[in-house]
Every structure is written in structure tokens, then in C-alpha cells.
Amino acid sequence: MTPPFTVRVTVRAYELDTQGHLNSAVYHQYGDHARWECLRAAGISVDELIATGVGPVTLENTIRYHRELRAGDDVDITCTFHWGEGRTFRMRQELRKADGSLAAEISSLGGLLDLEKRRLVPDPGSHWRALADAPALLGL
């Protein structure tokens, strides 16, 4: 099995909450960043995607916190896509500190929105596969 796509970020001081750990909204931003980097690594650009008349949508995000992240921590964020049948797909992400300890998990439900019809496309996996140079990074 191929290891999941991973991107590293460093927690910045201005991303902290009043307790001195990473603000909860920033976890979502880190997850979004890793997903876009995964798509980019697979060969998909935002402009190319939008030109096909669709755009990605997040329908649900759940974060489970395990350990705090503080300023200066290096964080490895994975991105793994899980495909089923239908109009949606799942993504699972782990945020791990440089020592390998699990800081948080993000699970998401997504889809591809037809920008004209304002409806989810029926088979998002085939759309991603057609655009990707490296569809294996997307689990396709």
C-alpha cells in the first residue's frame, strides 16, 4: 500500500489561542492546505478544475484532538481519500508532531459541485482521475 500524501507545516505564533496552543479554526486551515497540496502533487490545478465547470465542496468536517500543538511545532499532515459509490467521498487526515505523536485527526466528507447546476456530480472519482497526472495520490 502506498503511504499517504504528507505535507509539513510549522505552527506560527499568531495561530495560537489564549491558552497558547493552536486555534481550532487553524486545524481546518491546515487540513485544507494539505488537501490542496495533495491535489497539486497529483497534477490538478485549481484553474484547471474550475475550467471543467466543477469545484470541490466540503460537506462535513470532524476534528478529534489528541495532543496540543504549540508555536514552533513541526506538524506532518497526511491526506488519504476514500472512495465509494455515489456523489461523495471521504478524506482522512492525521496531524502528527515531528516526534510522530498523533496531535489530531480530521475526517471529512466532500464532493464536486457542478458550478452551473449547483448539484453534486454523480461520480467525483472519475472526474478527479481524468484530471490527475498521478491519480494514485488520490487513491484512484
N, CA, C and O atoms as a GROMACS GRO file, in nm:
protein
  560
    1MET      N    1   0.084  -0.119   0.000
    1MET     CA    2   0.000   0.000   0.000
    1MET      C    3   0.088   0.125   0.000
    1MET      O    4   0.190   0.131   0.070
    2THR      N    5   0.050   0.223  -0.078
    2THR     CA    6   0.124   0.348  -0.088
    2THR      C    7   0.105   0.430   0.039
    2THR      O    8  -0.007   0.443   0.088
    3PRO      N    9   0.214   0.487   0.092
    3PRO     CA   10   0.197   0.572   0.211
    3PRO      C   11   0.114   0.696   0.175
    3PRO      O   12   0.116   0.739   0.059
    4PRO      N   13   0.041   0.753   0.271
    4PRO     CA   14  -0.042   0.868   0.240
    4PRO      C   15   0.041   0.991   0.205
    4PRO      O   16   0.155   1.006   0.250
    5PHE      N   17  -0.017   1.077   0.125
    5PHE     CA   18   0.046   1.205   0.094
    5PHE      C   19   0.064   1.281   0.225
    5PHE      O   20  -0.024   1.281   0.311
    6THR      N   21   0.180   1.347   0.240
    6THR     CA   22   0.209   1.422   0.363
    6THR      C   23   0.272   1.555   0.329
    6THR      O   24   0.356   1.564   0.239
    7VAL      N   25   0.232   1.658   0.401
    7VAL     CA   26   0.293   1.790   0.390
    7VAL      C   27   0.326   1.838   0.531
    7VAL      O   28   0.252   1.809   0.626
    8ARG      N   29   0.436   1.910   0.546
    8ARG     CA   30   0.478   1.960   0.677
    8ARG      C   31   0.453   2.110   0.685
    8ARG      O   32   0.480   2.184   0.591
    9VAL      N   33   0.402   2.152   0.800
    9VAL     CA   34   0.388   2.295   0.831
    9VAL      C   35   0.448   2.319   0.969
    9VAL      O   36   0.462   2.226   1.049
   10THR      N   37   0.484   2.443   0.996
   10THR     CA   38   0.533   2.483   1.126
   10THR      C   39   0.430   2.577   1.189
   10THR      O   40   0.389   2.674   1.126
   11VAL      N   41   0.390   2.547   1.311
   11VAL     CA   42   0.292   2.630   1.381
   11VAL      C   43   0.352   2.768   1.407
   11VAL      O   44   0.461   2.779   1.463
   12ARG      N   45   0.280   2.871   1.367
   12ARG     CA   46   0.325   3.009   1.385
   12ARG      C   47   0.257   3.070   1.509
   12ARG      O   48   0.145   3.033   1.542
   13ALA      N   49   0.326   3.160   1.574
   13ALA     CA   50   0.276   3.219   1.699
   13ALA      C   51   0.141   3.287   1.682
   13ALA      O   52   0.058   3.281   1.773
   14TYR      N   53   0.117   3.351   1.570
   14TYR     CA   54  -0.011   3.422   1.552
   14TYR      C   55  -0.129   3.327   1.529
   14TYR      O   56  -0.243   3.372   1.522
   15GLU      N   57  -0.103   3.196   1.518
   15GLU     CA   58  -0.210   3.097   1.501
   15GLU      C   59  -0.260   3.041   1.635
   15GLU      O   60  -0.346   2.953   1.637
   16LEU      N   61  -0.206   3.091   1.745
   16LEU     CA   62  -0.238   3.035   1.877
   16LEU      C   63  -0.360   3.101   1.939
   16LEU      O   64  -0.394   3.215   1.907
   17ASP      N   65  -0.425   3.026   2.028
   17ASP     CA   66  -0.536   3.082   2.104
   17ASP      C   67  -0.483   3.136   2.237
   17ASP      O   68  -0.362   3.140   2.259
   18THR      N   69  -0.572   3.177   2.325
   18THR     CA   70  -0.530   3.240   2.450
   18THR      C   71  -0.460   3.142   2.546
   18THR      O   72  -0.392   3.186   2.638
   19GLN      N   73  -0.476   3.011   2.526
   19GLN     CA   74  -0.407   2.912   2.608
   19GLN      C   75  -0.269   2.879   2.553
   19GLN      O   76  -0.196   2.801   2.614
   20GLY      N   77  -0.233   2.937   2.440
   20GLY     CA   78  -0.101   2.914   2.383
   20GLY      C   79  -0.091   2.792   2.295
   20GLY      O   80   0.019   2.749   2.260
   21HIS      N   81  -0.206   2.735   2.256
   21HIS     CA   82  -0.198   2.625   2.160
   21HIS      C   83  -0.276   2.659   2.034
   21HIS      O   84  -0.352   2.756   2.031
   22LEU      N   85  -0.256   2.580   1.932
   22LEU     CA   86  -0.311   2.608   1.800
   22LEU      C   87  -0.462   2.629   1.807
   22LEU      O   88  -0.534   2.546   1.862
   23ASN      N   89  -0.508   2.739   1.751
   23ASN     CA   90  -0.651   2.772   1.747
   23ASN      C   91  -0.726   2.667   1.666
   23ASN      O   92  -0.676   2.620   1.563
   24SER      N   93  -0.843   2.630   1.712
   24SER     CA   94  -0.919   2.523   1.647
   24SER      C   95  -0.948   2.551   1.499
   24SER      O   96  -0.948   2.458   1.419
   25ALA      N   97  -0.973   2.677   1.463
   25ALA     CA   98  -1.000   2.709   1.323
   25ALA      C   99  -0.879   2.682   1.235
   25ALA      O  100  -0.894   2.653   1.116
   26VAL      N  101  -0.760   2.692   1.291
   26VAL     CA  102  -0.638   2.672   1.213
   26VAL      C  103  -0.621   2.524   1.176
   26VAL      O  104  -0.563   2.493   1.072
   27TYR      N  105  -0.671   2.434   1.260
   27TYR     CA  106  -0.668   2.293   1.223
   27TYR      C  107  -0.740   2.273   1.090
   27TYR      O  108  -0.692   2.199   1.004
   28HIS      N  109  -0.854   2.338   1.073
   28HIS     CA  110  -0.928   2.329   0.947
   28HIS      C  111  -0.844   2.384   0.832
   28HIS      O  112  -0.840   2.326   0.724
   29GLN      N  113  -0.775   2.496   0.857
   29GLN     CA  114  -0.690   2.554   0.753
   29GLN      C  115  -0.576   2.459   0.716
   29GLN      O  116  -0.544   2.443   0.598
   30TYR      N  117  -0.516   2.396   0.815
   30TYR     CA  118  -0.409   2.300   0.788
   30TYR      C  119  -0.463   2.183   0.704
   30TYR      O  120  -0.398   2.137   0.610
   31GLY      N  121  -0.582   2.135   0.740
   31GLY     CA  122  -0.643   2.027   0.662
   31GLY      C  123  -0.668   2.068   0.519
   31GLY      O  124  -0.637   1.993   0.426
   32ASP      N  125  -0.724   2.189   0.499
   32ASP     CA  126  -0.747   2.240   0.363
   32ASP      C  127  -0.616   2.251   0.287
   32ASP      O  128  -0.607   2.212   0.170
   33HIS      N  129  -0.514   2.305   0.351
   33HIS     CA  130  -0.384   2.321   0.287
   33HIS      C  131  -0.331   2.186   0.239
   33HIS      O  132  -0.284   2.174   0.126
   34ALA      N  133  -0.337   2.085   0.325
   34ALA     CA  134  -0.286   1.953   0.288
   34ALA      C  135  -0.366   1.893   0.173
   34ALA      O  136  -0.309   1.830   0.084
   35ARG      N  137  -0.498   1.912   0.173
   35ARG     CA  138  -0.580   1.859   0.064
   35ARG      C  139  -0.544   1.925  -0.069
   35ARG      O  140  -0.531   1.857  -0.171
   36TRP      N  141  -0.527   2.058  -0.069
   36TRP     CA  142  -0.490   2.127  -0.193
   36TRP      C  143  -0.350   2.088  -0.238
   36TRP      O  144  -0.326   2.073  -0.358
   37GLU      N  145  -0.258   2.071  -0.144
   37GLU     CA  146  -0.123   2.028  -0.181
   37GLU      C  147  -0.124   1.887  -0.240
   37GLU      O  148  -0.048   1.857  -0.332
   38CYS      N  149  -0.210   1.802  -0.187
   38CYS     CA  150  -0.224   1.666  -0.241
   38CYS      C  151  -0.275   1.672  -0.384
   38CYS      O  152  -0.224   1.603  -0.472
   39LEU      N  153  -0.376   1.753  -0.408
   39LEU     CA  154  -0.430   1.768  -0.544
   39LEU      C  155  -0.322   1.823  -0.638
   39LEU      O  156  -0.307   1.775  -0.750
   40ARG      N  157  -0.249   1.922  -0.591
   40ARG     CA  158  -0.142   1.980  -0.673
   40ARG      C  159  -0.036   1.876  -0.706
   40ARG      O  160   0.010   1.867  -0.819
   41ALA      N  161   0.002   1.796  -0.605
   41ALA     CA  162   0.101   1.691  -0.628
   41ALA      C  163   0.049   1.586  -0.726
   41ALA      O  164   0.127   1.523  -0.798
   42ALA      N  165  -0.082   1.567  -0.728
   42ALA     CA  166  -0.144   1.472  -0.822
   42ALA      C  167  -0.155   1.531  -0.962
   42ALA      O  168  -0.193   1.461  -1.056
   43GLY      N  169  -0.121   1.659  -0.977
   43GLY     CA  170  -0.124   1.722  -1.108
   43GLY      C  171  -0.249   1.801  -1.138
   43GLY      O  172  -0.275   1.833  -1.254
   44ILE      N  173  -0.327   1.832  -1.037
   44ILE     CA  174  -0.452   1.906  -1.057
   44ILE      C  175  -0.435   2.049  -1.007
   44ILE      O  176  -0.396   2.072  -0.893
   45SER      N  177  -0.464   2.144  -1.095
   45SER     CA  178  -0.458   2.285  -1.055
   45SER      C  179  -0.600   2.336  -1.031
   45SER      O  180  -0.696   2.284  -1.087
   46VAL      N  181  -0.610   2.438  -0.949
   46VAL     CA  182  -0.741   2.500  -0.921
   46VAL      C  183  -0.802   2.552  -1.051
   46VAL      O  184  -0.919   2.529  -1.079
   47ASP      N  185  -0.722   2.622  -1.129
   47ASP     CA  186  -0.773   2.680  -1.254
   47ASP      C  187  -0.823   2.572  -1.349
   47ASP      O  188  -0.928   2.587  -1.411
   48GLU      N  189  -0.747   2.464  -1.361
   48GLU     CA  190  -0.787   2.354  -1.449
   48GLU      C  191  -0.918   2.291  -1.401
   48GLU      O  192  -1.006   2.260  -1.481
   49LEU      N  193  -0.930   2.273  -1.270
   49LEU     CA  194  -1.050   2.214  -1.213
   49LEU      C  195  -1.172   2.302  -1.239
   49LEU      O  196  -1.275   2.254  -1.287
   50ILE      N  197  -1.160   2.430  -1.209
   50ILE     CA  198  -1.272   2.523  -1.228
   50ILE      C  199  -1.309   2.533  -1.376
   50ILE      O  200  -1.427   2.548  -1.409
   51ALA      N  201  -1.211   2.525  -1.464
   51ALA     CA  202  -1.236   2.531  -1.608
   51ALA      C  203  -1.323   2.415  -1.656
   51ALA      O  204  -1.389   2.426  -1.759
   52THR      N  205  -1.324   2.304  -1.582
   52THR     CA  206  -1.410   2.191  -1.618
   52THR      C  207  -1.554   2.210  -1.571
   52THR      O  208  -1.641   2.128  -1.598
   53GLY      N  209  -1.578   2.321  -1.499
   53GLY     CA  210  -1.715   2.351  -1.456
   53GLY      C  211  -1.752   2.294  -1.321
   53GLY      O  212  -1.870   2.293  -1.284
   54VAL      N  213  -1.654   2.245  -1.245
   54VAL     CA  214  -1.682   2.191  -1.112
   54VAL      C  215  -1.587   2.251  -1.010
   54VAL      O  216  -1.479   2.301  -1.044
   55GLY      N  217  -1.628   2.244  -0.886
   55GLY     CA  218  -1.543   2.288  -0.777
   55GLY      C  219  -1.564   2.197  -0.656
   55GLY      O  220  -1.674   2.147  -0.635
   56PRO      N  221  -1.459   2.176  -0.578
   56PRO     CA  222  -1.472   2.089  -0.461
   56PRO      C  223  -1.552   2.157  -0.350
   56PRO      O  224  -1.543   2.279  -0.330
   57VAL      N  225  -1.630   2.078  -0.279
   57VAL     CA  226  -1.705   2.129  -0.164
   57VAL      C  227  -1.682   2.036  -0.045
   57VAL      O  228  -1.674   1.914  -0.060
   58THR      N  229  -1.673   2.096   0.071
   58THR     CA  230  -1.666   2.020   0.196
   58THR      C  231  -1.806   2.018   0.255
   58THR      O  232  -1.866   2.123   0.277
   59LEU      N  233  -1.856   1.900   0.280
   59LEU     CA  234  -1.991   1.884   0.334
   59LEU      C  235  -1.990   1.860   0.484
   59LEU      O  236  -2.089   1.884   0.553
   60GLU      N  237  -1.876   1.811   0.533
   60GLU     CA  238  -1.866   1.781   0.676
   60GLU      C  239  -1.720   1.772   0.714
   60GLU      O  240  -1.638   1.719   0.639
   61ASN      N  241  -1.686   1.824   0.831
   61ASN     CA  242  -1.551   1.813   0.888
   61ASN      C  243  -1.564   1.780   1.036
   61ASN      O  244  -1.641   1.842   1.109
   62THR      N  245  -1.489   1.682   1.080
   62THR     CA  246  -1.484   1.648   1.221
   62THR      C  247  -1.338   1.641   1.264
   62THR      O  248  -1.256   1.577   1.198
   63ILE      N  249  -1.307   1.707   1.374
   63ILE     CA  250  -1.171   1.704   1.427
   63ILE      C  251  -1.172   1.637   1.563
   63ILE      O  252  -1.256   1.666   1.649
   64ARG      N  253  -1.079   1.546   1.581
   64ARG     CA  254  -1.058   1.484   1.711
   64ARG      C  255  -0.918   1.523   1.757
   64ARG      O  256  -0.819   1.493   1.690
   65TYR      N  257  -0.912   1.589   1.870
   65TYR     CA  258  -0.786   1.639   1.924
   65TYR      C  259  -0.724   1.536   2.018
   65TYR      O  260  -0.794   1.475   2.099
   66HIS      N  261  -0.592   1.516   2.006
   66HIS     CA  262  -0.521   1.421   2.090
   66HIS      C  263  -0.413   1.489   2.175
   66HIS      O  264  -0.401   1.460   2.294
   67ARG      N  265  -0.335   1.578   2.114
   67ARG     CA  266  -0.228   1.650   2.184
   67ARG      C  267  -0.225   1.792   2.134
   67ARG      O  268  -0.258   1.820   2.019
   68GLU      N  269  -0.184   1.881   2.221
   68GLU     CA  270  -0.179   2.022   2.181
   68GLU      C  271  -0.063   2.046   2.085
   68GLU      O  272   0.040   1.979   2.089
   69LEU      N  273  -0.083   2.146   2.000
   69LEU     CA  274   0.022   2.195   1.913
   69LEU      C  275   0.055   2.337   1.958
   69LEU      O  276  -0.035   2.417   1.985
   70ARG      N  277   0.184   2.367   1.965
   70ARG     CA  278   0.229   2.497   2.014
   70ARG      C  279   0.321   2.562   1.911
   70ARG      O  280   0.368   2.497   1.818
   71ALA      N  281   0.346   2.691   1.930
   71ALA     CA  282   0.430   2.766   1.837
   71ALA      C  283   0.564   2.696   1.816
   71ALA      O  284   0.628   2.652   1.911
   72GLY      N  285   0.605   2.687   1.690
   72GLY     CA  286   0.732   2.625   1.656
   72GLY      C  287   0.725   2.476   1.630
   72GLY      O  288   0.819   2.419   1.576
   73ASP      N  289   0.613   2.411   1.667
   73ASP     CA  290   0.600   2.268   1.641
   73ASP      C  291   0.593   2.244   1.491
   73ASP      O  292   0.520   2.312   1.419
   74ASP      N  293   0.669   2.146   1.444
   74ASP     CA  294   0.655   2.099   1.307
   74ASP      C  295   0.546   1.993   1.306
   74ASP      O  296   0.542   1.905   1.392
   75VAL      N  297   0.457   2.003   1.208
   75VAL     CA  298   0.341   1.915   1.201
   75VAL      C  299   0.335   1.852   1.062
   75VAL      O  300   0.335   1.922   0.962
   76ASP      N  301   0.329   1.720   1.058
   76ASP     CA  302   0.311   1.647   0.933
   76ASP      C  303   0.163   1.616   0.918
   76ASP      O  304   0.102   1.555   1.006
   77ILE      N  305   0.105   1.658   0.806
   77ILE     CA  306  -0.039   1.640   0.782
   77ILE      C  307  -0.056   1.545   0.665
   77ILE      O  308  -0.010   1.572   0.555
   78THR      N  309  -0.123   1.435   0.690
   78THR     CA  310  -0.147   1.338   0.584
   78THR      C  311  -0.281   1.367   0.518
   78THR      O  312  -0.363   1.443   0.569
   79CYS      N  313  -0.300   1.305   0.403
   79CYS     CA  314  -0.425   1.320   0.330
   79CYS      C  315  -0.451   1.189   0.256
   79CYS      O  316  -0.375   1.150   0.168
   80THR      N  317  -0.559   1.122   0.294
   80THR     CA  318  -0.596   0.996   0.232
   80THR      C  319  -0.742   1.005   0.188
   80THR      O  320  -0.830   1.037   0.268
   81PHE      N  321  -0.767   0.976   0.060
   81PHE     CA  322  -0.903   0.977   0.006
   81PHE      C  323  -0.961   0.836   0.013
   81PHE      O  324  -0.890   0.738  -0.008
   82HIS      N  325  -1.090   0.828   0.041
   82HIS     CA  326  -1.162   0.700   0.045
   82HIS      C  327  -1.283   0.714  -0.046
   82HIS      O  328  -1.369   0.800  -0.024
   83TRP      N  329  -1.288   0.628  -0.147
   83TRP     CA  330  -1.392   0.637  -0.249
   83TRP      C  331  -1.495   0.527  -0.230
   83TRP      O  332  -1.462   0.413  -0.199
   84GLY      N  333  -1.619   0.564  -0.250
   84GLY     CA  334  -1.728   0.468  -0.251
   84GLY      C  335  -1.809   0.492  -0.378
   84GLY      O  336  -1.757   0.542  -0.477
   85GLU      N  337  -1.932   0.456  -0.372
   85GLU     CA  338  -2.020   0.485  -0.484
   85GLU      C  339  -2.104   0.606  -0.447
   85GLU      O  340  -2.131   0.631  -0.330
   86GLY      N  341  -2.144   0.679  -0.547
   86GLY     CA  342  -2.229   0.793  -0.521
   86GLY      C  343  -2.159   0.925  -0.544
   86GLY      O  344  -2.054   0.932  -0.609
   87ARG      N  345  -2.217   1.028  -0.491
   87ARG     CA  346  -2.175   1.165  -0.518
   87ARG      C  347  -2.072   1.221  -0.420
   87ARG      O  348  -2.025   1.333  -0.438
   88THR      N  349  -2.038   1.146  -0.319
   88THR     CA  350  -1.946   1.198  -0.216
   88THR      C  351  -1.826   1.105  -0.199
   88THR      O  352  -1.824   0.992  -0.247
   89PHE      N  353  -1.727   1.156  -0.130
   89PHE     CA  354  -1.609   1.078  -0.096
   89PHE      C  355  -1.563   1.124   0.043
   89PHE      O  356  -1.600   1.231   0.090
   90ARG      N  357  -1.485   1.042   0.106
   90ARG     CA  358  -1.433   1.073   0.239
   90ARG      C  359  -1.283   1.099   0.232
   90ARG      O  360  -1.212   1.043   0.149
   91MET      N  361  -1.238   1.183   0.322
   91MET     CA  362  -1.096   1.210   0.337
   91MET      C  363  -1.061   1.192   0.484
   91MET      O  364  -1.137   1.231   0.574
   92ARG      N  365  -0.946   1.133   0.507
   92ARG     CA  366  -0.898   1.116   0.643
   92ARG      C  367  -0.760   1.179   0.649
   92ARG      O  368  -0.676   1.160   0.561
   93GLN      N  369  -0.739   1.255   0.756
   93GLN     CA  370  -0.612   1.323   0.773
   93GLN      C  371  -0.564   1.305   0.916
   93GLN      O  372  -0.643   1.305   1.010
   94GLU      N  373  -0.434   1.292   0.930
   94GLU     CA  374  -0.371   1.289   1.061
   94GLU      C  375  -0.274   1.405   1.070
   94GLU      O  376  -0.202   1.435   0.974
   95LEU      N  377  -0.271   1.469   1.184
   95LEU     CA  378  -0.172   1.573   1.213
   95LEU      C  379  -0.080   1.514   1.319
   95LEU      O  380  -0.122   1.487   1.431
   96ARG      N  381   0.047   1.496   1.282
   96ARG     CA  382   0.144   1.434   1.372
   96ARG      C  383   0.259   1.530   1.398
   96ARG      O  384   0.310   1.596   1.307
   97LYS      N  385   0.297   1.536   1.523
   97LYS     CA  386   0.414   1.615   1.560
   97LYS      C  387   0.539   1.549   1.502
   97LYS      O  388   0.535   1.433   1.461
   98ALA      N  389   0.649   1.623   1.498
   98ALA     CA  390   0.772   1.572   1.438
   98ALA      C  391   0.820   1.443   1.506
   98ALA      O  392   0.888   1.362   1.443
   99ASP      N  393   0.784   1.424   1.634
   99ASP     CA  394   0.823   1.301   1.703
   99ASP      C  395   0.731   1.183   1.669
   99ASP      O  396   0.750   1.072   1.720
  100GLY      N  397   0.633   1.207   1.583
  100GLY     CA  398   0.541   1.101   1.540
  100GLY      C  399   0.414   1.090   1.622
  100GLY      O  400   0.324   1.014   1.585
  101SER      N  401   0.405   1.163   1.731
  101SER     CA  402   0.285   1.153   1.815
  101SER      C  403   0.165   1.218   1.745
  101SER      O  404   0.177   1.322   1.681
  102LEU      N  405   0.052   1.154   1.758
  102LEU     CA  406  -0.071   1.200   1.695
  102LEU      C  407  -0.127   1.319   1.770
  102LEU      O  408  -0.158   1.309   1.889
  103ALA      N  409  -0.141   1.432   1.701
  103ALA     CA  410  -0.195   1.553   1.762
  103ALA      C  411  -0.345   1.567   1.735
  103ALA      O  412  -0.420   1.612   1.821
  104ALA      N  413  -0.388   1.529   1.615
  104ALA     CA  414  -0.530   1.542   1.580
  104ALA      C  415  -0.561   1.457   1.458
  104ALA      O  416  -0.472   1.420   1.381
  105GLU      N  417  -0.688   1.426   1.443
  105GLU     CA  418  -0.739   1.356   1.325
  105GLU      C  419  -0.852   1.440   1.268
  105GLU      O  420  -0.935   1.494   1.342
  106ILE      N  421  -0.856   1.450   1.136
  106ILE     CA  422  -0.966   1.519   1.068
  106ILE      C  423  -1.031   1.418   0.975
  106ILE      O  424  -0.963   1.351   0.897
  107SER      N  425  -1.161   1.407   0.984
  107SER     CA  426  -1.235   1.328   0.886
  107SER      C  427  -1.332   1.422   0.816
  107SER      O  428  -1.399   1.503   0.879
  108SER      N  429  -1.339   1.408   0.684
  108SER     CA  430  -1.419   1.499   0.604
  108SER      C  431  -1.503   1.422   0.504
  108SER      O  432  -1.468   1.312   0.462
  109LEU      N  433  -1.613   1.483   0.467
  109LEU     CA  434  -1.698   1.434   0.360
  109LEU      C  435  -1.700   1.542   0.254
  109LEU      O  436  -1.728   1.658   0.284
  110GLY      N  437  -1.669   1.505   0.131
  110GLY     CA  438  -1.661   1.605   0.024
  110GLY      C  439  -1.732   1.559  -0.101
  110GLY      O  440  -1.780   1.446  -0.111
  111GLY      N  441  -1.738   1.650  -0.195
  111GLY     CA  442  -1.797   1.622  -0.324
  111GLY      C  443  -1.745   1.723  -0.426
  111GLY      O  444  -1.668   1.813  -0.393
  112LEU      N  445  -1.789   1.705  -0.549
  112LEU     CA  446  -1.758   1.801  -0.655
  112LEU      C  447  -1.890   1.864  -0.699
  112LEU      O  448  -1.983   1.794  -0.738
  113LEU      N  449  -1.895   1.995  -0.693
  113LEU     CA  450  -2.016   2.069  -0.726
  113LEU      C  451  -2.012   2.113  -0.872
  113LEU      O  452  -1.917   2.177  -0.916
  114ASP      N  453  -2.116   2.078  -0.946
  114ASP     CA  454  -2.134   2.131  -1.081
  114ASP      C  455  -2.168   2.278  -1.064
  114ASP      O  456  -2.273   2.311  -1.008
  115LEU      N  457  -2.082   2.367  -1.111
  115LEU     CA  458  -2.096   2.509  -1.083
  115LEU      C  459  -2.213   2.575  -1.156
  115LEU      O  460  -2.259   2.682  -1.117
  116GLU      N  461  -2.262   2.511  -1.262
  116GLU     CA  462  -2.378   2.564  -1.333
  116GLU      C  463  -2.509   2.512  -1.273
  116GLU      O  464  -2.600   2.590  -1.245
  117LYS      N  465  -2.516   2.382  -1.253
  117LYS     CA  466  -2.639   2.320  -1.200
  117LYS      C  467  -2.652   2.334  -1.048
  117LYS      O  468  -2.761   2.319  -0.994
  118ARG      N  469  -2.540   2.363  -0.980
  118ARG     CA  470  -2.536   2.373  -0.834
  118ARG      C  471  -2.578   2.243  -0.768
  118ARG      O  472  -2.648   2.243  -0.666
  119ARG      N  473  -2.534   2.132  -0.825
  119ARG     CA  474  -2.560   1.997  -0.774
  119ARG      C  475  -2.429   1.920  -0.774
  119ARG      O  476  -2.338   1.950  -0.851
  120LEU      N  477  -2.420   1.823  -0.686
  120LEU     CA  478  -2.301   1.738  -0.684
  120LEU      C  479  -2.295   1.651  -0.810
  120LEU      O  480  -2.398   1.600  -0.856
  121VAL      N  481  -2.174   1.635  -0.865
  121VAL     CA  482  -2.158   1.548  -0.981
  121VAL      C  483  -2.174   1.402  -0.937
  121VAL      O  484  -2.138   1.368  -0.824
  122PRO      N  485  -2.227   1.317  -1.024
  122PRO     CA  486  -2.258   1.179  -0.985
  122PRO      C  487  -2.139   1.092  -0.949
  122PRO      O  488  -2.150   1.008  -0.859
  123ASP      N  489  -2.024   1.107  -1.016
  123ASP     CA  490  -1.910   1.020  -0.991
  123ASP      C  491  -1.784   1.105  -0.978
  123ASP      O  492  -1.708   1.120  -1.074
  124PRO      N  493  -1.761   1.162  -0.859
  124PRO     CA  494  -1.647   1.254  -0.845
  124PRO      C  495  -1.512   1.187  -0.871
  124PRO      O  496  -1.420   1.252  -0.921
  125GLY      N  497  -1.498   1.060  -0.838
  125GLY     CA  498  -1.371   0.991  -0.857
  125GLY      C  499  -1.328   0.989  -1.003
  125GLY      O  500  -1.210   1.008  -1.033
  126SER      N  501  -1.422   0.965  -1.094
  126SER     CA  502  -1.385   0.962  -1.236
  126SER      C  503  -1.344   1.100  -1.284
  126SER      O  504  -1.257   1.112  -1.371
  127HIS      N  505  -1.404   1.204  -1.230
  127HIS     CA  506  -1.367   1.341  -1.267
  127HIS      C  507  -1.225   1.373  -1.220
  127HIS      O  508  -1.144   1.427  -1.296
  128TRP      N  509  -1.195   1.339  -1.094
  128TRP     CA  510  -1.059   1.361  -1.042
  128TRP      C  511  -0.957   1.280  -1.123
  128TRP      O  512  -0.851   1.331  -1.159
  129ARG      N  513  -0.991   1.154  -1.150
  129ARG     CA  514  -0.899   1.065  -1.222
  129ARG      C  515  -0.864   1.122  -1.360
  129ARG      O  516  -0.748   1.115  -1.402
  130ALA      N  517  -0.963   1.176  -1.429
  130ALA     CA  518  -0.941   1.230  -1.563
  130ALA      C  519  -0.846   1.351  -1.560
  130ALA      O  520  -0.776   1.376  -1.658
  131LEU      N  521  -0.844   1.425  -1.452
  131LEU     CA  522  -0.762   1.545  -1.443
  131LEU      C  523  -0.621   1.517  -1.389
  131LEU      O  524  -0.528   1.593  -1.416
  132ALA      N  525  -0.606   1.411  -1.314
  132ALA     CA  526  -0.482   1.387  -1.240
  132ALA      C  527  -0.373   1.323  -1.327
  132ALA      O  528  -0.400   1.235  -1.408
  133ASP      N  529  -0.250   1.371  -1.308
  133ASP     CA  530  -0.133   1.307  -1.367
  133ASP      C  531  -0.091   1.188  -1.282
  133ASP      O  532  -0.035   1.091  -1.333
  134ALA      N  533  -0.119   1.196  -1.152
  134ALA     CA  534  -0.081   1.090  -1.056
  134ALA      C  535  -0.203   1.056  -0.971
  134ALA      O  536  -0.208   1.090  -0.853
  135PRO      N  537  -0.303   0.987  -1.031
  135PRO     CA  538  -0.426   0.958  -0.957
  135PRO      C  539  -0.406   0.870  -0.834
  135PRO      O  540  -0.490   0.870  -0.744
  136ALA      N  541  -0.296   0.797  -0.828
  136ALA     CA  542  -0.270   0.712  -0.710
  136ALA      C  543  -0.260   0.795  -0.583
  136ALA      O  544  -0.295   0.747  -0.475
  137LEU      N  545  -0.213   0.919  -0.594
  137LEU     CA  546  -0.208   1.007  -0.476
  137LEU      C  547  -0.346   1.035  -0.420
  137LEU      O  548  -0.361   1.071  -0.303
  138LEU      N  549  -0.448   1.019  -0.505
  138LEU     CA  550  -0.587   1.041  -0.463
  138LEU      C  551  -0.657   0.909  -0.432
  138LEU      O  552  -0.778   0.906  -0.408
  139GLY      N  553  -0.582   0.802  -0.432
  139GLY     CA  554  -0.642   0.672  -0.406
  139GLY      C  555  -0.723   0.618  -0.522
  139GLY      O  556  -0.810   0.534  -0.505
  140LEU      N  557  -0.692   0.668  -0.642
  140LEU     CA  558  -0.765   0.626  -0.764
  140LEU      C  559  -0.676   0.546  -0.857
  140LEU      O  560  -0.722   0.503  -0.963
   0.00000   0.00000   0.00000
